[in-house]
Amino acid sequence: MYIHVVQLGDTLWSIANRYGVSTQRIILDNGLNAQPFLVEGQALIILVPEIIHTVRRGDTLASIASVYNTTEMELLQKNPNLIQNRQLRVGQQITIRFQGGNERNVYINGYAYPYIDREILTRALPYLTDLTLFSYGFTETGELIPIDDQPLINLAYQYKTAPIMLISSITEDGNFSGEKASLLFNDLRLQNTVINNMIAVMDEKGYLGLDIDFEYVNPEDGEAFIDFVRNTTERMHQNGYRVNVDLAPKTSSNQEGLLYEAHDYARLGAIADTVLIMTYEWGYTYGPPLAVAPLNNVQQVVTYAVSQIPSNKIMLGIPNYGYDWKLPYEKGVTRATSIGNEEAIRIAAENGATIQFDEIAQSPFFEYYARDRSKHIVWFEDVRSILGKFNLISEFALRGGGYWNVMRPFSQNWALLSQKFKIQKVVQ
C-alpha cells in the first residue's frame, strides 16, 4: 500500500504507471468518479494487487472465496465495484489480495439515520461489523418513539452486518435533553417500561444489540445514569443482547463540563460490553476553524481511556465529515457548514485550491475564495488522517472503531480499512 500526495503535473495515468496499477483501480479506491480533476496536495491510496483471479464460466463469489480460503464479504471489500451487483462475467479480474495489510482483527461500527441513501449504505455495509440506527426516543410514559428502521435492518443482514438499536434522550429539535434523561434515570418504573419496550422491539425487528447514547447528562444524575446502564445491561444480557455505551472524549477523571462529568469511564466501562469514545468535534459548527479530530487530542483521550477501561472493550470514534468555515471567524456569528470528505475534494478542485496537511493534527485543510469572493477554510479527513487513527487502534490494541457516521461516501477510507485490518463479522 502507498499513499501518493498529488504534485503539480501529476495525472491519473502517470500515477498509475508509477505504481504499476490501473487508473480504474485508483478511481475506484479513491472515489474519483465525480471529481473533475486531481488537486495539488490531494492524498490518494494506492493498493497494489498481489493475487488476481480471472473469472471462468461457472464461477461465483462463493466458489472463488472457497478456492482462496477467504469470504464473500472480503472479496466485496477488495472489489467494491461488485458490491451493488455481484454478477460476474467471464474474463473479469477479481482481486483476492493486495500487497501487505490485514495486520489484526477489528470490529467496526457505523452509525446511520433511517433516511440514508441506500446506495451509500450498501457501499459501506461489507466493511461494518455493526450498523447502529439513530435514534429511538421515549415518551414520559415509556413508549418508544420509533424510526423507519426495518428496511435498513433487512439490508444489513444481507451483508452479514449486525443491526444495533440506539436509545437516546434526543428531542424533536435534534438536541439531547438532560431533563428527559433525568426523568428516565430517576424513575425505576418508567425505566423498566422503556427497557421492556426496547426488548420487545429488538425481538420483533431483529436487532442484535443496544447502543446507549446519553449526552449532556446533568452531573447530579451521574450515579443514576450508572444505575440505568447497569439495569439495562443486565436485562439485555438476560435476553441475549449486547450493550455499547457512548462516552464523551475525556482526558481525566475530574474533567469539568456538562458533556463530561456524568460519564464515569471506569464504572460505565466495567458494566457495558463495549464503549465508543466520541473522539471528534474539536472543530464543530459554532466553534473556530479546527480539525474535527486532531490526532494529538485524540491520542490524549485514548491514553486516558485505556487507563480506565480494558482496551479490548474500546471503540475509537472516527468522523466521516468535515467543515467549511467562512472567514474571518466571528464567535457567536460564524456557522460552519458540514460537508463530506469527498465533497471537500470537489470543493478544492472547483475553486483551484491547494490542499495542505497539518502534521500535528494529522489532518488536511485548504483555503479558497467562493464565488462571492468570501474567503473560506475547510478541514476534513483523508486517507492520511484516517491512517493516523487506525494506527492508534493498533498501538493501543483497541477493539476497533465506530464511524460517525456513514451517511456520506468515503471510498479511500473503506479501501484503507480493509487493507489494514481484517474486519470481523458476527452475523453468519
N, C-alpha and C positions, 0 to 999 in steps of 0.2 A: 504494500500500500504506500502511496505517495500523496503528499499534499502539495499541489502546484499553485503558487501565487502568480496570477496573470501579470505579465510585464507588457509594456508598450510594444506593440508589434506582434504579439502572440496571436495565433489563430487556433481554432479547434484542430485544424489539420496539423499544424506544426507541433502542438502539444501532444496529440495522439501519436504522431510519428516519433517524437522524442521518447515516449514511454512504451511504444510497441503495442498500443491498444487501438480499438476502433473509435472514430468520432462518435458513433452512435452510443457506445458504452459510456463515454464521458457525458453526453447529453442526458442519457437515462439516469446515471448515478447522481447528477447534479441538478436535475430538474430544469434544464436549459431550453425546453421546447418553447416556452412563452417569452424568453429573453431575446431582445433584438440583436445584441452582440455582447461580446465579453467586455468586462470592466477592468480597468487597471487596478490592481490590488485585490481583485476577487480571488478567493481561495477555492480550488477545485479538488475533490477527492479523485484519485486515480487508482482504480483497482485493476490489477493485472491477473487475468485468469491463469490458473495453473493446470486444471483439468477441465476439458470441454468434451461434452457428449454430443455427437451428431445423431439426430433423431432418425430412427429406422421405422419401417412400416410395422404397426402393431404396438409401438412404444406408448406408454402412458407415464404421467408423472410418478405414479405409484411404482411402476415396474422399473423406471430409471432410478428412483430412490432406493429400491431394494438392491439393485446391482451395485450401487456405490455405498451401501450401508449408511444412508442418510435418510431424511424425511421429506415428505412433500412440502411441508412448511419451510424447511431450509432451502429447498430448491426455489420456492417462490421468493424468499428473501434475497437470493443471489440472482434471480431473474425477474425483477419486478414487472417487466413487460408481460409476464404470464399471469399476474395477479387478477386482472379484470377478465381475462379469457384464457382458460387453461388448455385450450385446444392446441395440439401440437401438429406440425406439418413435417413431412419427410424432408430431411436435409437441414432442418433448423438446428442451430447450435445452442446448447444448454450449458451454462457454466455450472460445474459441480463444486469447484473450489477455487479460491483465489490464493495468491501467494501470501503466506503468513496468516496471522489472525487467530480468532477464537481462543483467546488466552484463558478464559474462565467462564463458568456458568453464571448467569444473572437472571433475575426476574424483572420484567418491565411492565409498568402500568401506564395507561394513557387515560386522561380524563376527557370527557366529551359531553356536550349538550345534546339533547334529543334531536335538534334541528341540523345537526352536522350534515354536510354534503356527503351523500353515500359513497361517491367515488373516492373522496379524500379518506373517508373512514376505511373503505375496503383496501386502499393502498397501505394503510397503517397496520391493519389487523394481523398480518402474518408476523409482525415484529413484536406483538404485545402478548404478555402472559395474561394480563387482566385489562378489561375495559371498564372503567368506572364512570357511571352515568350520573351527571349533575343536573338536578338535585331534588330529592324528595324533601318536602317540608312537613309540618304537622300543625294541627289546629289546637286551640285551647282545650278541646275535649278529647284530644288524642287521635283524631282521624288523620290519616296521611293525605298530604296534598300531592296527587300523582303527577307523573310525567308520561309522555308518549314513548315508552321505552321498549315495548315488545318487539318492534321491527329490528331495533339495534341488538337486542339480546339474541334474537334468532340469527342475525348476521354474524355476531361474534362467534357463536358456536360453529359456524361454517368454517372458521379459520382457527378452530381449537383455542379460542380466547375465552377466558372466564369472565362473565358479566358480574360486576360488583355494584350493589346498591349503595348510594350515598345519602346520608341523612345530615341535615344542617339546620341552622336557625335562620337561614336566609329568607328575606321578605320579598314581596312582590316588586319592590323597587331595586332589588339586587344587592341589598346591604345585609350584613349579619346583625342580628338583633340580640344584644346582651340581655334585654328584658325577657324576650321569648325563651332564650336558653335558660335563664334563671328559673323561670316558671317550670320548665321541664325537669331541671336538676333537683328542685326542692319539693316536688310533689310526686311521691312514690306511686300513687295510684295512676296519675297521668303518665308517668314514666313507663309503668308496666303495660298500660294500654297501647302506648306508642310501640313498645317492643313487640307485643303480641301482634299488632297490625303489620309491623315490618316482617316478622317471621311468616305471617300468612301470605303476604305479597311475594316474598322471596320463594316460598314453596310453590306458589301458583305460577310465577313467571319464569322460574329457572335461574334465579340469581345464585351465585356460589359464595358470596361473602358480603361483608358490610364495611363501608368506609365512614368513619365518624369525623365530621368536619365542622367543628365549632370554633369560630374565630372571634376575637374581641370579647372574650368571656370576662365578666366582671371579676376583679381579683378576689372579692369576698366570696365568690362562688367556686373558688379553686377546689376546695375539698368536696363540694357537692358534685362538681364535674368529674372528679376521680371516681366517686361512688357510682355515678351514672355509667361511666365507661366500664367499671368492674361489673355492675349488674347486667349491662347489655352484653358484655363479652361472655359472662357465664351462661346467659340464656342462649346466645348464638352457638356456643360450643355444644350445649345440650342438644341443639338441633342440627349439628354438623356443619356450621358455618364458621369461617374465619373472620377476624376483625383487624382492620387497619385504622390507626388514628393519625390525623394530620396535625403537625406541630409547627408553630411559628419558628423562624430561624434565630434561635438564641445562641449567645456565646458565653453565658454564665448563668448560674442558678438564681442570682439575685437581680437579673436584668429587669429594669423598670419599663413600664409602658403597658397600656391596655392589651396590646397584641400578645405580650409575652408572659405576664405574671401568672396567669392561671394554667399555663402549660408546664407542668412538672415533668421534665424529661424522664427522670429516673422512675417515678412511680407509674406514669402512664406507659412508659416503655416496658415495664415489668408486667403490666396487665395485658396489653394488646399483643396480638401475634406479630404484627409489623407496625412500623411508623413511617410516615412520609415527612421529611423535613422540607418545609416550603422555602427552599433556597433560591428565591427570586424576588423581584420587585424592589431592588435597591433603586433602580431607575423606574419611575412609575408615572402615571398620568399627570398628577399635580405637582410632582417634585422636579428638581433641576435635572438637566441632562446628565445621565449616568448610564453605565452598562446595567442591564437588567439583572445580571447575575455575575458580578465581578469575581473572578476566581479566588482572589486573595480573601475576600469576605466570605465566600462560600467555604473555603478551607477552614477558616476560623470556626464556623458553625459546625462543620463536620468533626473537627478536633474536639470541640466540647461535647458533641452528641455521642461520640464513641466512648467518652469518659463516663457517660451516664447510662447508656443503652448498649446491649450486645450488638456488635457491628452487623451480625447476620440477620438482625431484625430491621435494619435501617435502609430505607429507600431514599435516594437523593432526588430532590425536586429539580427538574430541568425545564426551563422556559422554552416554549416554541413560538416566540414572538419577539418583536422589538418595538421601539417607539420613535416617532418623528416629532421633534420639538421645533416650534418656530422661535427664532432668536430676535432680539435678546430675551432671555427667560425673565419673566416677572412673577415673583411669588404671589400666589392667590389669583393670578390672571391667566398665565400660560397653562394650556391644557394640551398635553401631548396626545398624538393620535397613535393608537395601537395598530401595528402592521405585521404582516407575516414576514418571515426571513427571506423567502424567495421574492416577495413583493419588494423588500428593501433593495435587493439587487436590481430589480427592474427600475426602481426609482433612480438609483445611481446611474444606470445605463441611459435612461431617458433624459437625464439632466447633466450628463457629462462629468459626473463626479469621479474622484479617485478614492478608493476605499483604503483606509488606514487601519492599523491594528495596535491597540493599547497592550503593551507587554505585561504590565502589572495586572490589569483587569482581565487579560487574555480574552479580549472582546474586540470585534470590528466596529468601525464607525466611519461616517463620512459627512461632509457638509455639502450643501448645494443651494442654489438660488431657484426659487419657484418661479412660475410664470408671472406672478405679481411682483417679482424682484425681491420678495422677502427671503431672508436667509434662514436656512433650516439646518438642524443636525439630527442624524439618525444613528441610534445604537441598536444593534441586532445580534443574532447568533449565526455562526457559520461553522464549518467543519473543524476549524481550529479551536474555537471556543468550546464546542461540544467535546472535542477530544480531551481538553483540559478537565472537563467534568468527568468523563469516563475514566481518566487516569486517577482521579480521586476515588472513584468506586473501586478500582483495583488496589490502589495504595492502602486504603483503609479497610479492605475486604468487606465492603458493604453488600447487602443483599441484592441491590440493583438500583433502578431509577424509575421515577414517575414523571410523566410529561404533563405539564400544564401549558397547553392542552394539545389535543391532536386535531383541532378544528381547521388547521391550515397545513398546506403541503410543505414538506421539508425533506426533499429526496436525499440530499447528501448526508443528512442525519441518519436516515434508515440504512443507507449504504454503509456508513461507518459503524453503526451499531452491530449489524450482522457480521461485519468483518472482524471487529474487535472481540465480540462476545458470542457465546452460544446461548441463545435465548430459550429459557425453559418454558415449556407448555404443560399446564396441569390438566387440561382437557384432552382426553384421548379419543 
